[in-house]
Amino acid sequence: MTAMTAISDTPRPPAAEVSRRRRRGRVIAVAFVLPALVLLGALVVYPVLFSAGRSFFDASGSTFVGGDNYTEMFRDPATLKAIRNSVIWVVIAPTLLTGLGLILAVLVEKIRWATAFKLLLFMPMAVSFLAAGIIFRLAYDEDPDKGVLNAAAVGVHDAFEGTSSYPTARPRDGQGLTKGADGSYRTTTAASPGHTVGLGLVGVAPKDLPKDAEPAYAAAGQKAGARELRGVVYLDFMPGGGGKQGETDRAESGLPQMKVEAVQGGKTVESVTTGADGSFRFTDLDPDASYSVRLPAKNFAPPYEGISWLGPALVTPAIIGAYLWIWTGFAMVLIGAGLAALPRDALEAARMDGASEWQIFRRITVPLLAPVLTVVFVTLVINVMKVFDLVYIIAPGPVQEDATVLATQMWLVSFGGGNNQGLGSALGMLLLLLVIPAMVFNVRRFRRSQS
């Protein structure tokens, strides 16, 4: 009672003093918030208001044109292509990233070196978009000697399909070979078993000959049996000049690994491959028949040079691939944090009831992670709508328009040669209007999760 009496007898400060303290607190709060408000106004509010006003004026900014810039956006083919590409980005990139992040987050829990694996996947986030764009511009280079992806594609292709050793080879004019519509060469006169045929070609530099190539002179002089048709495919050229065209000279090299076919009535009767000296022979032919000798087009096929990753058809998927490389670690870490917070008793109860890991993943893990997956997806949607660096750096100039999105189109129209800041401002306002709903949705999600 004594303590309660003492508390009740404590004098209260006058109302004026309380009001003064409140005002002082407000002034201090405003003083702390003011720098942030000034920066927010200068860097966000003012540019938005200025762009909104500028979008109603022409390119010079002196003539009010009303909504003409907004209608022009949807009449310009380049802008329509940018909108289409932005839709592709919004639909594909966040979906793939969220799915990859979910799968990796679940799998990482099953391995011993989870921290090291997460660090390895998250490391690309430390790379700037500029550096990442340069890296992937080199990786996508069409030259297999520079682009690592095309080097791999060429290696796999050549391992299964092989490659021609003589893409530049051709016969001399008037030397008994004629070119077919499919790129093959065949003899103009028929040959019968018991004869030897010489097929001289040019267009192959001596330094490009296979290392096992041998002189063709001895093979050209061999006699054929009664049911046998022999021949030699050789380089009709001697280093330093000399020799006689159309004849096999002593210093002329054979062309090994050249496929040769015996053709009768338009059908291939027998097919062989030349030896190190360029020689070939067909051993089971009708001695009373005559045949044409053909060099198939595959002998002269140009080497496979890979895939045009940055061509008009693949440039957008290629850039999305670079984006996935950067942001997969981000999605994995956020989803992994949500996964760590899941109630383990529900998962263990499902396992005890006999549920498979796939059933647990589909019916328990994914539904419980739905709020986290939604936040990750919406955050990535906002980020994708603003993507600029990768598109501008990776896409070469000739296909820049095929890869453009709203952010790059806004820059190109305003500063990249279009010099129409009225239309560029209208594009900026369109981009803002598309981003705001996703931002509002994310903010509401955060507030609901905290309440």
SULWOJO-V344441 format. One record per backbone hydrogen bond with DSSP energy under -1.0 kcal/mol. NH is the residue of the N-H (numbers start at 1). CO is the residue of the C=O. If there is no record, write none. Layout:
# SULWOJO-V344441
[[NH CO] [NH CO]]
This chain:
# SULWOJO-V344441
[[5 1] [6 2] [7 3] [8 4] [9 5] [10 7] [18 14] [19 15] [20 16] [21 17] [22 18] [23 19] [24 20] [25 21] [26 22] [27 23] [28 24] [29 25] [30 26] [31 27] [32 28] [33 29] [34 30] [37 33] [38 34] [39 35] [40 36] [41 37] [42 38] [43 39] [44 40] [45 40] [46 41] [48 44] [49 45] [50 46] [51 47] [52 48] [53 49] [54 50] [55 51] [56 53] [57 54] [58 63] [65 56] [66 56] [68 65] [71 67] [72 68] [73 69] [75 72] [76 72] [80 76] [81 77] [82 78] [83 79] [84 80] [85 81] [86 82] [87 83] [88 84] [89 85] [90 86] [91 87] [92 88] [93 89] [96 92] [97 93] [98 94] [99 95] [100 96] [101 97] [102 98] [103 99] [104 100] [105 101] [106 102] [107 103] [108 104] [110 107] [111 108] [114 112] [117 113] [118 114] [119 115] [120 116] [121 117] [122 118] [123 119] [125 122] [126 123] [127 124] [132 128] [133 129] [134 130] [135 131] [136 132] [137 133] [138 134] [139 135] [140 136] [141 138] [146 143] [147 143] [149 139] [151 147] [152 148] [153 149] [154 150] [155 151] [156 152] [157 153] [158 154] [159 155] [160 156] [161 157] [170 202] [175 172] [178 186] [180 184] [183 180] [185 295] [186 178] [187 293] [188 176] [191 291] [194 228] [195 192] [197 230] [199 232] [201 234] [202 170] [208 205] [209 206] [213 210] [214 276] [216 252] [220 216] [222 219] [228 225] [229 282] [230 195] [231 280] [232 197] [233 278] [234 199] [235 253] [236 201] [237 235] [241 238] [247 244] [252 249] [254 214] [255 233] [257 274] [260 272] [261 294] [262 270] [263 292] [264 267] [267 264] [269 262] [270 262] [272 260] [274 258] [275 279] [278 275] [280 231] [282 229] [285 227] [289 286] [291 191] [292 263] [294 261] [295 185] [299 296] [300 297] [309 307] [311 308] [315 311] [318 314] [319 315] [320 316] [321 317] [322 318] [323 319] [324 320] [325 321] [326 322] [327 323] [328 324] [331 327] [332 328] [333 329] [334 330] [335 331] [336 332] [337 333] [338 334] [339 335] [340 336] [342 339] [348 344] [349 345] [350 346] [351 347] [352 348] [353 349] [354 351] [355 350] [360 356] [361 357] [362 358] [363 359] [364 360] [365 360] [366 361] [368 364] [369 365] [373 369] [374 370] [375 371] [376 372] [377 373] [378 374] [379 375] [380 376] [381 377] [382 378] [383 379] [384 380] [385 381] [387 384] [392 388] [393 389] [394 390] [395 391] [400 397] [403 399] [404 400] [409 405] [410 406] [411 407] [412 408] [413 409] [414 410] [415 411] [416 411] [418 412] [420 413] [424 420] [425 421] [426 422] [427 423] [428 424] [429 425] [430 426] [431 427] [432 428] [433 429] [434 430] [435 431] [436 432] [439 435] [440 436] [441 437] [442 438] [443 439] [444 440] [445 441] [446 442] [447 443] [448 444] [449 445] [450 446] [451 447]]
